[in-house]
Amino acid sequence: MTKAIIPTTPEFLREALIVIGGALIAAFVLSQLPAVRAYIQKNVSGGPGGLGGVGCDCDTH
């Protein structure tokens, strides 16, 4: 029994729904918890200014 490399249509649609559902749940959670949203923005995007300094908290030095 060999496993196909390319997924079948039902497998693809199932995975697509899982990814879309996860994104919707994450968006809802972040909209309800502004502190979590601020934490993620500060640590992932380098603060409100953009993508520089990923993970750097330079204000505390």
C-alpha positions in Angstrom: 0.0 0.0 0.0 1.6 3.3 -1.1 0.6 6.7 0.0 -0.1 9.3 -2.6 2.1 12.4 -2.6 -0.7 14.7 -3.8 -3.7 14.8 -1.5 -7.2 14.0 -2.6 -9.7 16.8 -2.9 -11.5 15.9 0.4 -8.1 15.8 2.2 -7.2 19.2 0.8 -10.5 20.8 1.7 -10.4 19.4 5.2 -6.9 20.9 5.8 -7.9 24.2 4.2 -10.9 24.4 6.6 -8.7 23.6 9.5 -6.3 26.4 8.6 -9.0 29.0 7.9 -10.8 28.0 11.1 -7.6 28.4 13.1 -7.0 31.8 11.6 -10.5 32.9 12.5 -10.2 31.7 16.0 -6.9 33.5 16.4 -8.3 36.7 15.1 -11.3 36.5 17.5 -9.1 35.8 20.5 -6.7 38.7 19.6 -9.7 41.0 19.2 -11.0 40.1 22.7 -7.6 40.3 24.4 -5.8 43.6 23.6 -3.0 42.8 26.1 -2.1 39.6 24.1 -2.3 41.6 20.9 0.1 44.2 22.3 2.5 41.6 23.5 2.6 39.9 20.1 3.1 43.1 18.3 5.9 44.2 20.6 7.8 40.9 20.4 7.2 39.7 16.9 7.1 42.9 14.8 9.6 44.9 16.9 6.9 47.3 18.2 4.6 49.7 16.5 7.3 51.0 14.1 7.7 47.9 12.0 9.8 44.8 11.5 13.1 45.9 13.0 14.5 44.5 16.3 12.6 41.2 16.4 12.2 40.1 20.0 14.3 43.1 21.3 13.0 45.1 24.2 15.4 47.9 23.9 13.3 50.3 26.0 14.4 48.6 29.2 18.2 49.0 28.8 
